[in-house]
Amino acid sequence: MTDVLAGSRAVLEQSWRRSDGFCPPNTRVYPHQWLWDSCFHAIAWNALGDERALVELTSCFDSQLRNGFVPHMRYLFPNSDRGPSQTRSSYLQPPIYAHAAAMIARSGRVVPEPLIDRIEAALEWLWRERRHESGLLYIVHPWESGADDSPRWDSWVGLADYDRGRFREYDAHLREQTQFDEDAIAVWSAEFVAAPAAFNAFAAHAALELAELRSGGAWAARAADLAAAMDNLLWDDGDALWRDQAIVGGGPSVAIPTLDGVFGALVTADADRASRALSQLGDPERFATPYGLAYLPPSEPAFDPDAYWRGPAWPQLNYLAYVATERHGDLALSAEIARISKAGALASEFAEFWNPLTGAGRGAIPQGWGALAAVYR
Ligand code: GLC
């Protein structure tokens, strides 16, 4: 336990930038600010009882535009990989900021009203600009899901066998043909538009968390409406998981059973569905592995325990799965997720992601969100 807490603290301390108020995920591999990473850092700082929780969460909004949009990256030096702007990305990332703020509030700290206003403006933007007529929210590039090379994108990329290089080429190609508005925000794509189960679940959960911070109001209803749209349109009764929906392009890969399919349990009103999805987190035939939750079941043809988004365990997803099990009161399962997540963090030396069978660290080591291990007590 001491190792977990001391290790988590060390990971964040070593990349902390006092002048900017945040941690780059890894100073060498990821030398900018990433939105959902910083939200997870805030959650980890909060678990460590450190007031930088609020500082890092607030820093996420330094790059918010007047219309509410929060970019998925803020650059520390000029960059144009992710859209026309040299200072920030043109894309978004899953909205974890409301949950981070709610966690800070639950631990007894006061979340300033202006910060809650900025969170609300960010969600307003999402609901206004990225809601499909079906009621689901959509993304226009795989980067926006946070799960860059997920097998769920395979039908778009058109690969029989996973190849990281081809994925990178496809990402660059999609970035070239994304439609950007006059503020250099990505608004549409003629080739890739998707309503991912996980993204929608995180957004609905954000709405629920904001409703708690704001004591009810419109956000509770928005959360319920989005959860209902997910239940109506994305639930796959055979797999007992929520699948993605392709809006432009895509194909059968939207239904590949990845961990994304369980996060509907964060928001659904259907306790039976939640329990059928969540029980797969404790099932060794599905996502339960000795070191954290595998991103896809080892029996899946696409499973590769070492490859980026093709099977390894991810600490931020373990954490959100843990939150979902706690919501449903499955304490035995949440304790087991906590145990294997800590085991993975320690074995991998707080890696970006790790082999779920052996705990061997993969990707950047250490990575800021490895510090989420500090949450589990
Ligand atoms: C990778 C991940 C993304 C994350 C970023 C920084 O691109 O796919 O989710 O935000 O790294 O850690």
Residues whose N, C-alpha, C, O or C-beta is under 5 A from the ligand:
A	BS01	GLC	P25 Y30 W34 D37 G146 A147 D148
